[in-house]
Amino acid sequence: MRRVSALLAGCAVLFAHPVLAAEAAAPAPEAADAAAGESGPQIVVLGTGQTRQTQEIKTADLAVLASGTSPLKAIEKLPSVNFQSADAFGNYEWSTRVTIRGFNQNQLGFTLDGIPLGNMSYGNNNGLHVSRAISPENIGVTAVSQGSGAIDTQSTSNLGGTLEFKSIDPADLLREHHVAIDASGSYGSAETWRGFGRVAVGTPDGVRGFASLQYQNGNKWKGDGQQRTLMTNVKFIAPAGAINLEGWYSYSDRVEQDYQDMSLEMIGRLGYDWDNFGPHQYATAINVADIANNIDNYNNTTGLPGKDGLSDQTGLPPSRPAAGTTFPGKIKSVDDAYYDAAGLRRDWVYAFGASGPLGDKISFNIKSYYHHNRGQGLWGTPYVPSPNGVPMSVRTTEYDIKREGVFGSFTYDAGMNKLTVGGWLENNDFQQARRFYAFTSRTTPGIDFHHFLSNPFYTQWAMAYNTTTYQYYVMDDVDLGALKLNLGWKGFDVENKASKLAAQSTLATGSLKARDWFQPHAGLTYKLGGGTELFAGFTQVTRAFTADATSSPFSTNQAAFDAIKANLKPEQSDTYEGGLRVNQGPFNAVLGGYLVNFRNRLLTIPTSLGIVGAANVVQNVGNVRSYGLEAVANYKLPYGFALFASYSYNNSTYRDDVVTTSGVKATAGKTVVDTPKHLARGEISYDSSTLFGRVAVNYMSKRYFTYLNDQSVPGRALVDATLGYRIDVGQRTPLEIQVNGTNLFNKDYVATIGSNGFGFSGDAQTLLAGAPRQVFVTLKAGF
């Protein structure tokens, strides 16, 4: 925590020099304008008054989904948002992907109450997933900017959009009460059950806070294993005169046993229900590994000496039992199924901030935070034996993050002009290692994939990465009556450093820096009258490099890194967008268009199967151009009915061929992977004082998973539904029973693509099947 103190001390310097100051959170949208003339509160706000394409999803829209559903699944209804997950809740991190306008998750920005969440990827090196930061019931607003987003976002990766999650104010829970208790319990398919409880205390305009506890556990929908979460959130707000003090604490313990990555060939041969070998199939996993070792053409591809991977380095005898050379059943390869896999994550997040006026015209906002993560990704690998002769071992990728930072802003309101100057500082120490652990024997695994492992028999590599971030921005909101302008720029300096923690590590060490002090932003809105307005904007964004051992420029060997370092360029995007908004009582709609020029695309090219994990090749490979159309509308009908619809068209193509050591890959003109051209969502809902429900259809067109577009998964339409009933029992809120059904027509489909990355051509084990029809029942009460 000494670095936190140093950062807070540095904050005093930061605000002594306002040009370096940082914004804590984006200015609040003109929610009052959006709500004007509406019949009842809106749960989807379409960004009235904003100079860019943006929408907000409110708490009520998340509450109508199955209890525990990720806020990412709630936003899939918005235009240009492509969300995928292999589970019904959208929480399974290995499968969770969100892309916007052709930009993948690593090229988006994510924050929670301004606290940076990094890129929220599975092997996260600079943050944590929102599902490990806050319980869904504690989210007040999820704001989505489909373009590059606000320049005041604490992110150096938001080339193509930002998602800002905002926790609820305890005042929204208390109102006329000094104590408010909310509780819910759920049960459903795959023996899934979940409990949530929250206690709020205080007064709406005084000292107030809440504490919540969430526990969820359920079987995988196929195969053997569980997915479990324990989380607690605590928040307080304490007025101190005109200043508000605010604190946040979150603890999360996540255990996820993985589904097997599939190829199209595997799905055709083995079916959508095929999965890894679980604890009850240990003997089968041993038999398959033995057979693989007996096949003459089964070659070790670990990059380590010996057919059995580590055998030559550990002095172990090779395993050659008389198991034959024919795999059982429909199995054709040792890679068809591995013995179990799991992701373990523990996170602690602390934050403390203050905000308020400094006189009549100046206000400020400042917040410090600390995040500690410990993680292990476990994979039963047949490529490396255990020291006792068991033909498998457990391969882990291990993570340790310690991040500390501070961000803040000053705003000067001069009437027609509102000038804001802000900044963000962060120090991130990240350690990552690849280790191997032994199974107990050929008959008993002796390893529980629900728990962190210790005492490895071999460490292949262990690396330390440090990333320091300095970011500032300047923004001026100019109010000229019907015409409003938003002008400004941001800049940053981000340095990544890599060093070895284990002498035998062969991955790259050294440093990289990305610096761009001027990234301009300009936008306008013009009110035409009658609740109609035009908006237009331009934003230029640079994405900083990241630092890890599996996907960054450091994920290669030293010679390759030294060769690319001098010429490697950070990715950049120019976004042009504009459109028309209509807000006329019960009808709200947006029609917009955009053009994005994306430069210096970085491509990480895997050189092995995911389970093998050999060094990658990383290089700049040219440009991408995207253009598209977005439409979204809400219409509130009489008698509690409402309609919602959204549609987006996206055309994203590579502009250049890729030159590799094996030759030129003709990618120019090809569609960007994982970028459906068409996305559509339609909903009809009903809500009275007692009965409520919703039916929603989600359509996604074909997606390519090779850069040469020779492999794809077909489009799919999924139907979800909610039905609920409220009973007034004289408590703070009515007693509520809710039934949720997902994938109602039980469609077989591929959910996630690119789980093991993308290749230039050919089928690959990089697909995850989507969950079948599942039903969950929830009982809610408030006291």
C-alpha positions in Angstrom: 0.0 0.0 0.0 3.0 2.3 0.1 2.6 2.9 -3.6 -1.0 4.0 -3.0 0.3 6.6 -0.5 2.8 7.7 -3.1 0.1 8.1 -5.7 -2.1 10.1 -3.3 0.8 12.3 -2.6 1.4 12.7 -6.3 -2.3 13.6 -6.6 -1.5 16.8 -4.7 1.0 17.7 -7.4 -1.5 16.6 -10.0 -4.1 19.1 -8.9 -1.5 21.8 -8.3 -1.0 21.6 -12.1 -4.6 21.4 -13.5 -3.4 20.7 -17.0 -2.4 17.2 -15.8 -5.6 16.5 -13.9 -7.9 13.5 -14.6 -11.6 13.0 -14.8 -13.3 10.6 -12.4 -16.4 9.9 -14.4 -18.1 11.1 -17.5 -20.5 14.0 -17.1 -24.0 12.7 -16.4 -26.2 12.5 -19.5 -29.1 14.7 -19.7 -31.4 12.1 -18.2 -34.0 14.7 -17.3 -34.3 15.6 -21.0 -34.5 11.9 -21.9 -37.3 11.4 -19.3 -39.3 14.5 -20.2 -42.8 13.8 -21.3 -42.4 10.0 -20.9 -45.1 7.9 -19.3 -43.2 6.3 -16.5 -39.5 5.8 -16.1 -37.4 4.6 -19.0 -35.2 1.6 -18.4 -33.3 2.2 -21.7 -32.2 5.8 -22.2 -31.1 6.7 -25.7 -28.5 9.3 -25.0 -30.4 12.6 -25.4 -28.0 15.5 -25.3 -24.9 13.4 -26.1 -22.7 14.2 -29.0 -22.0 10.6 -29.7 -23.9 7.3 -30.1 -24.7 6.2 -26.5 -27.4 4.4 -24.6 -28.0 3.5 -20.9 -29.5 0.3 -19.5 -31.1 0.9 -16.0 -31.5 -1.5 -13.1 -35.0 -2.6 -14.0 -33.9 -4.0 -17.3 -31.3 -6.2 -15.6 -33.7 -7.3 -12.9 -36.1 -8.8 -15.4 -33.4 -11.2 -16.6 -32.6 -14.5 -14.8 -31.2 -13.7 -11.3 -27.4 -13.3 -11.5 -27.2 -12.5 -15.2 -24.2 -10.4 -16.3 -24.9 -6.8 -17.2 -23.0 -7.7 -20.5 -25.9 -9.9 -21.5 -28.3 -7.1 -20.7 -26.6 -4.8 -23.3 -26.7 -7.3 -26.1 -30.0 -5.7 -27.1 -28.3 -2.5 -28.0 -27.2 -1.8 -31.7 -23.8 -3.0 -32.7 -23.2 -4.9 -29.5 -22.2 -8.5 -30.2 -22.2 -10.5 -27.0 -21.4 -14.2 -26.7 -21.2 -16.6 -23.8 -21.5 -20.4 -23.5 -23.7 -20.2 -20.3 -27.2 -18.9 -19.8 -26.1 -16.1 -17.4 -23.3 -14.6 -19.5 -20.8 -15.0 -16.6 -18.5 -17.9 -17.8 -15.3 -15.9 -18.4 -13.5 -18.2 -20.8 -16.4 -17.9 -23.2 -17.5 -14.3 -22.6 -16.9 -12.0 -25.5 -18.2 -8.5 -26.3 -17.4 -6.8 -29.6 -18.7 -3.4 -30.8 -18.5 -2.2 -34.4 -15.9 -4.8 -35.3 -13.6 -4.0 -32.3 -12.9 -6.9 -30.0 -13.0 -6.9 -26.2 -9.3 -6.0 -25.9 -10.0 -2.8 -27.9 -12.8 -1.5 -25.7 -12.7 0.4 -22.4 -14.5 -0.7 -19.2 -15.0 1.1 -15.8 -17.0 0.7 -12.6 -17.7 4.0 -10.9 -14.7 5.3 -12.8 -12.5 2.5 -11.5 -10.7 1.0 -14.5 -11.5 -2.6 -15.2 -8.8 -3.0 -17.9 -9.8 -5.0 -21.0 -11.8 -7.7 -19.0 -10.2 -10.5 -20.9 -9.9 -14.0 -19.5 -6.2 -13.8 -18.8 -6.6 -10.3 -17.5 -3.3 -8.5 -16.9 -4.7 -5.0 -16.2 -8.0 -5.3 -14.4 -10.9 -7.7 -13.7 -14.2 -8.8 -15.2 -17.3 -6.8 -14.1 -18.9 -10.1 -12.9 -16.1 -10.3 -10.3 -16.4 -6.6 -9.3 -20.1 -6.1 -8.5 -23.3 -8.1 -8.1 -25.9 -7.4 -10.8 -28.4 -6.2 -8.2 -26.0 -3.4 -7.2 -25.6 -2.0 -10.7 -27.7 1.2 -11.2 -26.7 2.0 -14.8 -24.8 0.4 -17.6 -23.8 3.1 -20.2 -22.6 2.0 -23.6 -20.8 4.2 -26.1 -20.6 2.4 -29.4 -17.9 4.8 -30.7 -14.6 5.4 -28.9 -16.5 6.8 -26.0 -15.9 9.7 -23.7 -12.3 11.1 -23.6 -12.6 11.2 -19.8 -12.8 7.4 -19.4 -10.0 5.7 -17.4 -8.9 3.5 -20.3 -6.0 3.3 -22.7 -7.7 0.6 -24.9 -11.0 2.2 -25.9 -10.4 2.3 -29.7 -14.0 1.1 -30.4 -16.3 1.8 -27.5 -16.7 2.1 -23.7 -18.9 0.4 -21.1 -19.3 2.3 -17.9 -20.9 0.5 -15.0 -22.3 2.6 -12.2 -23.3 1.2 -8.8 -26.5 2.2 -7.1 -26.7 5.0 -4.6 -27.9 3.7 -1.2 -30.4 6.6 -1.3 -32.3 4.8 -4.0 -32.9 1.9 -1.6 -33.7 3.9 1.5 -36.1 6.6 0.4 -38.5 6.9 3.4 -36.8 4.1 5.4 -33.7 4.1 7.6 -33.1 0.4 7.0 -33.8 -1.5 3.8 -33.3 -5.3 3.3 -33.5 -7.0 0.0 -33.3 -10.8 -0.5 -33.7 -13.2 -3.3 -33.3 -16.9 -3.9 -33.2 -18.8 -7.2 -33.2 -22.4 -8.4 -33.2 -23.9 -11.9 -31.7 -26.0 -14.6 -28.4 -27.9 -14.0 -29.2 -27.8 -10.3 -28.3 -24.1 -10.2 -29.1 -22.2 -7.1 -28.3 -18.6 -6.1 -28.9 -16.5 -3.0 -28.5 -12.7 -2.7 -29.0 -10.5 0.3 -28.4 -6.8 0.9 -28.9 -4.5 3.9 -28.9 -0.7 3.4 -28.9 1.8 6.3 -28.9 5.6 6.7 -30.9 8.4 5.3 -31.3 9.4 1.6 -29.6 12.8 2.0 -27.2 11.9 4.9 -24.8 9.2 5.8 -25.8 6.0 4.0 -24.5 2.7 2.8 -25.2 -0.9 1.9 -23.5 -4.3 2.2 -24.5 -7.3 0.1 -23.6 -11.0 -0.1 -24.1 -13.2 -3.2 -23.5 -17.0 -3.6 -24.2 -19.0 -6.7 -23.4 -22.6 -7.5 -24.5 -24.8 -10.3 -23.5 -27.7 -12.5 -22.2 -27.2 -16.0 -25.0 -27.7 -18.5 -23.0 -30.5 -20.1 -20.1 -32.6 -18.9 -18.8 -32.9 -15.3 -18.1 -29.9 -13.1 -19.5 -26.7 -11.4 -19.4 -23.0 -11.7 -19.4 -21.1 -8.4 -19.2 -17.5 -7.2 -19.0 -16.0 -3.8 -19.1 -12.2 -3.7 -19.5 -9.3 -1.2 -20.0 -5.6 -2.0 -19.9 -2.7 0.5 -20.5 0.9 -0.4 -21.0 4.1 1.7 -21.6 7.8 1.1 -21.0 10.3 3.8 -21.7 14.0 3.3 -19.2 16.3 5.0 -20.6 19.7 4.5 -20.9 20.3 0.8 -18.4 17.5 0.1 -19.5 13.8 -0.4 -17.1 11.1 0.7 -17.6 7.7 -0.9 -16.0 4.3 -0.3 -16.3 0.9 -2.1 -15.1 -2.6 -1.2 -15.6 -5.8 -3.2 -14.4 -9.4 -2.7 -15.0 -12.1 -5.2 -14.1 -15.8 -5.2 -14.8 -17.4 -8.6 -14.5 -21.1 -9.5 -15.3 -22.2 -13.1 -14.8 -25.6 -14.5 -14.4 -25.2 -18.3 -16.2 -26.5 -21.3 -14.2 -28.1 -24.1 -13.2 -25.9 -27.1 -14.7 -27.4 -30.2 -14.1 -27.3 -34.0 -16.8 -27.6 -36.7 -15.5 -31.1 -37.4 -15.7 -32.1 -33.7 -19.3 -30.8 -33.5 -20.3 -32.8 -36.5 -18.5 -36.0 -35.2 -19.1 -35.7 -31.4 -22.1 -33.4 -31.1 -22.8 -30.2 -29.3 -23.0 -32.0 -25.9 -19.4 -33.3 -26.1 -17.1 -32.1 -23.3 -13.9 -32.6 -21.4 -13.4 -35.7 -19.2 -14.5 -35.0 -15.7 -13.5 -36.5 -12.3 -15.7 -39.5 -13.0 -13.9 -40.2 -16.3 -10.3 -40.2 -14.9 -9.6 -43.7 -16.1 -10.8 -42.9 -19.6 -8.5 -39.8 -19.7 -5.5 -41.9 -18.6 -6.4 -44.5 -21.3 -6.5 -41.8 -24.0 -3.2 -40.3 -22.9 -1.6 -43.8 -23.0 -2.9 -44.5 -26.5 -1.6 -41.1 -27.7 1.8 -42.0 -26.4 1.7 -45.2 -28.4 0.9 -43.6 -31.7 4.0 -43.2 -33.8 3.0 -39.9 -35.3 2.0 -38.3 -32.0 4.6 -35.6 -31.7 5.4 -33.4 -28.7 4.7 -29.8 -29.6 5.4 -28.2 -26.2 8.6 -26.7 -27.4 10.4 -28.6 -24.7 12.8 -31.6 -25.3 11.4 -35.1 -25.6 8.3 -36.7 -27.0 6.7 -36.6 -23.5 7.4 -32.9 -23.2 9.3 -32.5 -19.9 10.5 -36.1 -19.6 14.1 -35.3 -20.8 14.4 -32.4 -18.4 13.0 -34.2 -15.4 14.8 -37.5 -16.0 11.5 -39.3 -16.1 11.1 -42.5 -18.1 8.7 -42.2 -21.0 5.3 -43.7 -20.5 4.7 -46.6 -23.0 2.0 -48.9 -21.5 0.4 -51.5 -23.7 -2.8 -49.5 -24.4 -2.9 -50.0 -28.1 -3.2 -47.4 -30.8 -7.0 -47.1 -31.2 -8.9 -44.4 -29.4 -12.2 -45.4 -27.8 -15.6 -44.5 -29.3 -15.7 -41.6 -31.7 -12.4 -40.1 -30.3 -9.8 -39.5 -33.0 -7.3 -37.3 -31.2 -5.9 -36.7 -27.7 -7.1 -33.1 -28.2 -10.8 -34.2 -28.5 -11.1 -34.0 -24.7 -8.7 -33.2 -21.8 -8.9 -34.2 -18.2 -10.8 -31.3 -16.7 -10.0 -27.6 -16.8 -10.9 -24.7 -14.6 -10.4 -21.0 -13.9 -9.9 -19.8 -10.4 -10.0 -16.1 -9.5 -9.9 -14.2 -6.3 -10.2 -10.4 -6.3 -10.1 -7.6 -3.8 -11.1 -4.1 -4.8 -10.9 -1.0 -2.5 -11.8 2.6 -3.5 -12.2 5.9 -1.7 -13.2 9.2 -3.2 -14.5 12.7 -2.6 -16.5 15.1 -4.7 -18.3 18.4 -4.4 -18.1 22.1 -5.1 -15.1 24.4 -4.4 -17.0 27.6 -4.5 -19.8 28.8 -6.8 -18.3 27.8 -10.1 -15.7 25.1 -9.5 -16.3 21.5 -8.6 -14.0 18.5 -8.2 -14.0 14.7 -8.1 -11.2 12.5 -7.0 -10.9 8.8 -6.3 -8.1 6.4 -5.4 -8.3 2.6 -5.7 -6.4 -0.6 -5.1 -7.0 -4.0 -6.8 -5.4 -7.3 -5.9 -6.0 -10.4 -8.0 -4.8 -14.0 -7.6 -5.7 -16.5 -10.3 -4.9 -19.9 -11.8 -6.1 -21.4 -15.1 -5.8 -25.2 -14.8 -5.7 -27.7 -17.7 -5.2 -31.4 -17.5 -2.6 -31.9 -20.3 -1.6 -35.2 -22.0 1.4 -33.4 -23.5 3.5 -33.5 -20.2 3.6 -36.5 -17.9 3.7 -36.4 -14.1 7.0 -37.4 -12.4 5.5 -40.6 -11.1 4.8 -41.9 -14.7 1.1 -40.8 -14.9 0.8 -39.9 -18.6 -0.7 -36.5 -17.7 -0.1 -33.5 -15.5 -1.9 -30.3 -14.6 -0.7 -27.3 -16.6 -1.5 -23.9 -15.0 -1.2 -20.3 -16.0 -0.9 -18.3 -12.8 -1.7 -14.7 -12.3 -1.0 -12.1 -9.6 -2.1 -8.5 -10.1 -1.5 -5.5 -7.7 -2.9 -2.3 -9.2 -3.1 1.1 -7.5 -4.2 4.3 -8.9 -5.9 7.7 -8.6 -8.0 9.7 -10.9 -9.9 13.0 -10.7 -11.0 16.2 -12.3 -11.7 19.9 -11.8 -14.7 21.5 -13.6 -15.1 25.3 -14.0 -18.7 26.4 -15.0 -18.6 29.8 -16.7 -22.2 29.7 -17.9 -21.9 29.2 -21.6 -18.6 27.2 -21.2 -18.0 24.3 -18.9 -14.3 23.5 -18.8 -13.1 20.2 -17.3 -9.5 19.2 -16.8 -8.7 15.7 -15.5 -6.1 13.0 -15.2 -5.4 9.4 -14.2 -2.3 7.7 -12.7 -1.9 3.9 -12.3 0.9 1.5 -11.3 0.3 -2.1 -12.2 2.5 -4.9 -11.0 1.5 -8.1 -12.8 3.2 -11.5 -12.4 2.4 -14.5 -14.6 3.8 -18.1 -14.6 3.4 -21.4 -16.4 3.7 -24.4 -14.0 3.1 -28.1 -14.0 1.6 -30.2 -11.1 1.6 -34.0 -10.7 -1.4 -36.3 -10.5 -1.2 -38.7 -7.5 -1.5 -42.0 -9.4 -2.9 -43.7 -12.5 -6.1 -44.6 -10.4 -6.6 -41.5 -8.3 -6.1 -37.9 -9.6 -5.4 -36.5 -6.1 -6.1 -33.0 -7.4 -9.2 -30.9 -7.0 -9.7 -28.4 -9.7 -11.8 -26.2 -7.3 -8.7 -25.2 -5.3 -5.5 -23.4 -6.0 -2.5 -25.7 -6.5 0.9 -25.5 -4.9 4.2 -27.3 -5.0 4.7 -27.7 -8.8 7.2 -30.2 -10.1 8.3 -27.8 -12.9 8.1 -24.1 -13.8 8.4 -23.5 -17.5 8.5 -19.7 -17.2 7.7 -17.0 -14.6 7.6 -13.4 -15.6 7.1 -10.0 -14.0 5.5 -7.1 -15.8 5.1 -3.5 -14.7 2.9 -0.9 -16.4 2.8 2.7 -15.5 0.0 4.9 -16.9 -0.2 8.7 -17.0 -3.3 10.1 -18.7 -4.8 13.6 -18.9 -7.6 15.2 -20.7 -9.1 18.7 -21.3 -12.8 19.2 -22.3 -15.0 22.1 -22.9 -18.8 21.9 -23.2 -20.1 25.0 -25.0 -23.9 25.8 -24.7 -25.1 28.0 -27.5 -28.8 27.3 -26.9 -30.1 24.9 -29.5 -26.5 24.1 -30.5 -24.1 22.5 -28.0 -20.5 21.7 -28.7 -18.2 19.3 -27.0 -14.5 19.9 -27.7 -11.3 18.5 -26.2 -8.5 16.1 -26.3 -6.7 13.5 -24.2 -3.2 12.3 -24.0 -1.2 9.5 -22.3 2.2 8.0 -21.6 2.2 4.3 -20.9 5.3 2.2 -20.3 5.5 -1.6 -20.1 8.5 -3.4 -18.6 9.1 -7.2 -18.6 11.6 -9.1 -16.5 12.2 -12.8 -15.5 11.2 -14.4 -12.2 12.6 -17.8 -13.3 16.0 -18.2 -14.9 14.7 -20.8 -17.4 12.1 -18.5 -18.9 12.7 -17.9 -22.6 10.1 -15.2 -23.1 11.0 -11.7 -24.0 12.2 -9.1 -21.5 12.7 -5.3 -22.0 10.4 -2.3 -22.2 7.9 -0.7 -24.6 6.4 2.7 -24.5 3.2 4.2 -26.1 2.9 7.9 -26.0 0.3 10.2 -27.6 -0.2 13.5 -25.9 -2.9 14.7 -28.4 -6.0 12.6 -29.2 -8.7 15.1 -30.3 -12.4 14.9 -29.7 -15.1 17.1 -31.2 -18.9 16.7 -31.2 -22.1 18.6 -31.4 -25.9 18.3 -30.9 -28.5 20.6 -32.4 -32.1 20.6 -31.2 -34.6 20.8 -34.1 -37.6 21.1 -31.7 -40.4 18.8 -31.0 -38.0 16.5 -29.1 -35.8 15.9 -32.1 -32.0 16.5 -32.3 -29.1 15.9 -34.5 -25.7 14.7 -33.2 -22.3 14.3 -34.8 -18.8 13.6 -33.5 -15.2 12.8 -34.3 -12.7 11.0 -32.0 -9.2 9.9 -32.4 -7.9 7.3 -30.0 -4.6 5.5 -29.5 -4.4 2.1 -27.7 -1.5 1.5 -25.4 0.5 -1.8 -25.5 -0.3 -4.4 -22.9 2.2 -6.6 -21.1 1.8 -10.4 -20.5 3.2 -13.7 -21.5 0.4 -15.0 -23.6 -1.0 -12.3 -25.9 1.1 -9.1 -25.8 4.3 -8.1 -27.7 6.2 -9.8 -24.9 4.6 -13.2 -25.6 7.4 -14.1 -28.0 11.1 -15.0 -27.6 13.8 -12.4 -27.1 15.1 -12.4 -30.6 11.7 -11.8 -32.1 10.9 -9.1 -29.6 14.2 -7.3 -30.3 13.5 -7.5 -34.0 10.0 -5.9 -33.8 10.4 -3.5 -30.9 11.8 -0.5 -32.8 9.1 -0.6 -35.5 6.1 -1.7 -33.5 3.3 0.9 -33.5 0.4 1.3 -31.1 -3.1 0.8 -32.7 -5.1 3.9 -33.5 -8.6 4.6 -34.7 -10.5 7.6 -36.1 -14.3 7.5 -35.6 -16.8 9.6 -37.4 -20.4 9.3 -36.4 -23.7 11.1 -36.6 -27.4 10.7 -36.4 -30.9 11.8 -35.4 -32.6 11.3 -32.0 -36.4 11.5 -31.4 -37.9 11.9 -27.9 -41.6 12.4 -28.2 -43.4 11.2 -25.1 -43.9 7.4 -25.3 -41.8 7.1 -28.5 -38.0 7.3 -28.4 -35.7 6.4 -31.2 -32.2 6.9 -32.6 -30.9 6.5 -36.2 -27.2 6.8 -36.7 -24.3 6.0 -38.9 -20.5 5.7 -38.5 -17.2 5.4 -40.3 -14.1 4.0 -38.5 -10.6 4.0 -39.8 -8.4 1.6 -37.8 -4.6 1.8 -38.2 -1.6 -0.3 -37.2 -3.6 -3.4 -36.3 -1.6 -5.7 -34.0 -1.9 -9.4 -34.7 -0.9 -12.1 -32.3 -0.3 -15.3 -34.2 -0.3 -18.5 -32.1 2.3 -21.1 -33.0 0.7 -24.0 -31.3 -2.5 -25.4 -29.8 -3.8 -23.4 -26.9 -3.0 -26.2 -24.4 0.6 -26.3 -25.6 1.2 -22.6 -25.2 4.3 -22.0 -27.3 5.6 -18.5 -27.9 3.6 -16.3 -30.2 4.4 -14.0 -33.2 3.3 -10.4 -32.8 3.3 -7.8 -35.6 1.6 -4.8 -37.1 -0.5 -6.0 -40.1 -2.2 -2.9 -41.6 -5.5 -1.2 -41.4 -9.3 -1.9 -41.1 -12.2 0.1 -42.3 -15.6 -0.2 -40.7 -18.9 1.6 -41.6 -22.4 0.9 -40.6 -25.9 1.9 -39.6 -27.6 1.7 -36.2 -31.3 2.0 -35.3 -33.0 1.6 -31.9 -36.5 2.5 -30.7 -38.7 2.3 -27.6 -42.4 2.6 -27.8 -44.6 2.6 -24.7 -48.1 1.4 -25.5 -51.2 1.8 -23.3 -52.1 -0.6 -20.5 -48.5 -1.5 -19.5 -47.3 -2.8 -22.8 -44.0 -1.7 -24.5 -42.1 -2.5 -27.6 -38.3 -2.3 -28.1 -36.4 -3.0 -31.3 -32.8 -2.5 -32.5 -31.0 -3.2 -35.7 -27.4 -2.7 -36.8 -25.5 -3.2 -40.0 -21.7 -3.4 -39.9 -19.2 -3.8 -42.7 -15.7 -4.3 -41.3 -12.9 -5.4 -43.7 -9.1 -5.7 -43.6 -7.4 -3.3 -45.9 -4.1 -5.1 -46.3 -2.6 -8.5 -46.9 -0.5 -10.0 -44.1 3.1 -11.0 -44.7 4.3 -14.0 -42.5 7.3 -16.2 -42.5 5.2 -18.8 -44.5 4.2 -16.3 -47.2 1.6 -13.6 -48.0 -1.9 -14.2 -46.6 -4.5 -12.5 -48.8 -6.6 -10.9 -46.1 -7.2 -7.6 -47.9 -11.0 -7.2 -48.5 -11.9 -10.0 -46.1 -14.4 -9.5 -43.3 -13.0 -9.0 -39.9 -13.4 -12.2 -37.8 -16.2 -12.3 -35.2 -18.0 -9.5 -36.9 -21.6 -10.3 -37.9 -22.9 -8.0 -40.6 -26.4 -8.0 -39.1 -27.6 -7.8 -35.5 -31.3 -7.4 -34.5 -33.3 -7.5 -31.3 -37.0 -7.3 -30.8 -38.9 -7.3 -27.5 -42.5 -7.0 -26.3 -43.0 -6.5 -22.6 -45.9 -6.0 -20.1 -45.8 -4.6 -16.6 -48.7 -3.9 -14.3 -48.9 -3.6 -10.6 -49.0 -7.4 -10.3 -48.2 -9.2 -13.5 -45.1 -8.6 -15.7 -43.3 -10.4 -18.5 -41.2 -10.1 -21.6 -40.4 -12.1 -24.7 -37.3 -11.2 -26.6 -35.8 -12.4 -29.9 -32.0 -12.0 -30.6 -30.6 -12.5 -34.1 -27.0 -12.6 -35.2 -25.9 -13.3 -38.7 -22.9 -15.4 -39.9 -19.5 -14.9 -38.3 -16.1 -15.9 -39.7 -13.4 -17.4 -37.5 -10.6 -17.3 -40.0 -8.9 -14.3 -41.4 -9.3 -15.6 -44.9 -13.0 -16.2 -44.3 -13.0 -19.8 -45.3 -14.6 -21.0 -42.1 -17.7 -19.6 -40.4 -20.5 -20.4 -38.1 -24.1 -19.7 -39.3 -26.4 -17.1 -38.0 -28.9 -17.9 -35.2 -32.0 -16.5 -33.6 -32.5 -17.1 -29.8 -35.7 -16.5 -27.9 -35.8 -15.7 -24.1 -38.8 -15.0 -21.9 -39.7 -13.8 -18.5 -43.0 -14.1 -16.5 -43.5 -12.7 -13.1 -46.1 -11.9 -10.4 -46.0 -9.5 -7.5 -48.0 -9.8 -4.3 -48.4 -6.8 -2.0 -47.8 -8.2 1.5 -47.4 -4.8 3.2 -43.6 -4.8 3.1 -41.2 -2.2 1.6 -41.6 -3.8 -1.8 -44.0 -6.5 -3.0 -43.2 -10.2 -2.8 -42.2 -11.2 -6.3 -41.9 -14.6 -8.1 -40.2 -14.6 -11.5 -39.7 -17.4 -14.0 -37.0 -17.0 -16.7 -36.5 -19.2 -19.7 -33.4 -18.9 -22.0 -33.1 -20.4 -25.5 -36.7 -21.4 -25.3 -36.7 -23.4 -28.6 -33.6 -25.4 -27.4 -31.6 -24.4 -30.4 -28.1 -26.0 -31.0 -25.7 -23.2 -31.9 -22.1 -22.0 -31.5 -21.9 -19.2 -29.0 -18.3 -18.1 -28.7 -15.8 -18.1 -31.5 -12.1 -17.5 -31.1 -11.9 -19.0 -27.6 -8.4 -20.2 -28.6 -7.7 -17.3 -31.0 -8.2 -17.1 -34.8 -6.2 -18.7 -37.6 -5.7 -17.6 -41.2 -7.6 -20.6 -42.6 -9.0 -24.1 -41.8 -11.1 -25.5 -39.1 -9.8 -25.1 -35.5 -10.6 -26.0 -31.9 -11.7 -22.4 -31.1 -15.6 -22.7 -30.7 -17.8 -23.1 -27.7 -21.4 -24.4 -27.9 -24.2 -22.3 -26.5 -26.3 -23.4 -23.6 -29.6 -25.3 -24.4 -33.0 -24.3 -23.0 -32.8 -23.6 -19.3 -35.4 -22.4 -16.8 -34.9 -20.6 -13.5 -37.3 -19.5 -10.8 -36.6 -16.6 -8.4 -38.3 -15.4 -5.3 -37.6 -11.7 -4.3 -38.6 -9.8 -1.2 -37.8 -6.3 0.3 -38.3 -5.3 3.9 
